[in-house]
Amino acid sequence: MSMQPKGSGEIPAETVRVARAAFPKGSLAIRVRDELGLLFKDEEFVDLFPVRGRPAWSPGRLALVLVLQFVEGLTDRQAAEAVRARIDFKYALGLQLDDPGFDFSVLSEFRDRLVEAGAERRVLDGILAAAREKGLLKTAGRARTDATHVLSSVRELSWLEMVAETLRSALNALAQAAPDWLVGVAEPDWFRHYATRAEDSRFPKARAKRDEVGLRVGRDGMRLLEAVFAADAPAGLGILAEVETLRKIWVQHFHLVEGEVRRRDPKDRPPGALRLVTPYDTEARGSVKRDTLWDGYKVHLTETCEPGAPNLITNVATTVATVHDSVTVPQIHDSLAERDCLPGEHWVDAGYPTAGQVVTARREHGVVLHGPMAASTAASADGPFGQDAFTIDWDHERVTCPNGVVSTQWAERRSQQGLPVIRVRFSPADCRPCPHLRDCVNSPTAQRRELNLRQGRDEHETVRTARAEQRTDTWKERYKIRAGVEGTISQAVGRCGLRRSRYSGLAKTSLQHQLTGAAINLARIDAHITGQPRARTRTSHFAALRPADQTVDGAK
């Protein structure tokens, strides 16, 4: 299938006449087309199609259909039907009234082309480019970012269901690839245990009996792997995706102890970043944040927040669930810089900023990164012997305590998290006779004070300044602007189903999130055009009675 651009993109006169008559006040699709014009051109997607072949349906129009699909929460069938039957869709797409549209499967094929070409971001970029041209996108001021969890498209499985389904999936793949060989290898009771889905099985309720079932599945899977990788097995079975998944999960959860299959101890299993949680989405990972546990991914939304213009999403970043928020900061800034969308101030929550990130953002991009810095865990952090009370001489590599004692050791080391630090130590001969020793150290048996400093004066001073600034009422008042991005997440969850992935795999989930960002932008541009006011934060009648000087938990 080839891409052959055609048509000027002008809306046929008859389509305009009928649409104006049917929608005298307009609709979102009509208003957005009138305000932003032709959003996507076929030439922008020419690299997604081969040179020869049957002409494809207009990719520029398909891109707009994908966005409108997410705006209204339509399935592929419903979106294709809307193109065929709805006048406002034909108006937005510039189609004749008698245009028959396309088969719904074309949308899935087009999404696959976007993913395969690594072009997931093109649709969101097209919306931003059109908004910038119309003066609706202001990026030099402030922006804010927050993340939320995204559930995998696959149902969450218990451990017993996961290993049973993994083995069943591998057996089904082998049954297609080498049915005669599998019949000779399969144990008689495998057909009874793995012919149907694990969720249809009745596993024992007693813990001991469930453990027995788990070991039986482990033994069966081990026997199957031995047969697959035996010298007399048909070639190519070991490279089947389902067999490779079986091998990985068995390595992660089982091992041989004196020739017997045993389940691995929890401490002997790989970390969450490597551990598979389902055989049907091998890129999903399990994670936890406070009281929320989920299997899947995480999405980071960055939006503008300037008065007099719609708050538009300028960046969407999707990661596996185990990636820490702070890791994404450089990626977000690099992505914003590529599209000339860098803000002057970037407001984030406590999970994002580190001393290194703040310094790097300012040095490389000129962005001031604002967010609560983690509190110091050093002894007497807020007292007269906290780390900030010590005088640091970076040039001569020494530190002076509040009582005037000078350190004796200055060495480069690694923290418990593996980060480079400078470890400063004082002499026990100086600290033991000090009357304030117990106020200066945490341990009741410590004989001297030790300090861990960040490597580099810039990072150390950045944290020191940020912590002091964040204790002021002025900064706390300014920081309230960050909370608005939580409303964006709520809108994306309620309107576009952001909370659960529609597809399997990180790449397709990322495309879903890019389309979600584009859809939210169209909805917000339409609200800006029609003068729709932004929703206010809901406050209960009782909460409204709370005195202004009282916090939420009632503490003064």
C-alpha angles and dihedrals in degrees: 000000000000133000116238113176114220139161130044095252092244117144112246112250094236091052089051093049095049094042092052090050095046095043108032090167093040129232134244093268092048096044093048091050091049093047102040101025121207104000101188132028125204091236090066090067101039093115091061093068135057121248095244133045143068112331113263126224110268107288091201090059092043090056090054091046090055091054094046088047090059093042090060099029095241129165119233091262092049092047092051089048091050090055090051099043112021121087095204091055090050089050093051091046095043094238132155114253091246095049107131094211120210143290113277092240089070090074093057091047091050092050089052090053091052091050095045091051093046088240098132092124098053096087094052090044090053091055091048093049092053092046091050091051090054093047094249096117119075113178107159094080126052135337134178134205136197137162136220136188122262122204119225117251087242120085114256110259132207116234093260092048091048097055092042092049091046091055092044091050091052092048091052092050092049090047088061097042100042112004097164092049092048093052089058093046103042119099115235094246093051090081089056096047104036107026092092133040118282092238088064091056124093106229118195117266096216114092095225093051092047089053089053091053090049091053091048090054089047092053092047092050091048091052091050093050091049090052094047093052096040117119093246095051118111113269119261100027094110093059095056109120093231092051091049089051089051090051093050095047092046091051089050097048109024138046139170119259112186089335095311125112111243133176114250119250112251090248090054094057124095121264120273093260089066102030117105116223102187136016091224099061109029093180095057116100135193119244142163134214115182104304096348119097120179145158115226137043145320129236128203118204122197120191139174118249108192124138118248095029136073116268100246127191106241100176137025119188123184122195137165113276096257098059111109117236094239091061091063097056097087091044092051093049093046090050092049091048092054090060098037091248100124114139126217091230125030117196119200139159128258095278095067114049124078127164091255093049093050093050094044094048091053096042100044103030108016090240122143105218112208123192140119110285116220113264119252115263094196121120113285089359093177098029135086090278099046119128092262089061091064120090113229122206102195095180095056095031098235138116129214120209123221089264093055099256115143123221121249103203132049115173139158112243142154125258124228087267091054095252121141112256139165113241115208122192134187124213117264087222089064098039103043096067093043110113090214097054095110090050091049101050134048101217118076089217100044114122099194143022122258128190131197112208128187113252107257133034093243094061094044094050091044092058093043093051094043094052091050092047094047091059091064124095090229093061092044090054092050091047091063088082090074093066091071092075089066087066088054091054090049091051092049092049095047099040104031105023094245093163095072128042116238092205141040121254136035097267096054092041088053090052090051090054093047089053089047090055091049091049093050089050092053091049091050094047088052090049089050092050093050094042094242108170120235116257117258124230109270115244123186120234092249094047089053089064093061113117115251093241095053124091125224095264092050097252116136 
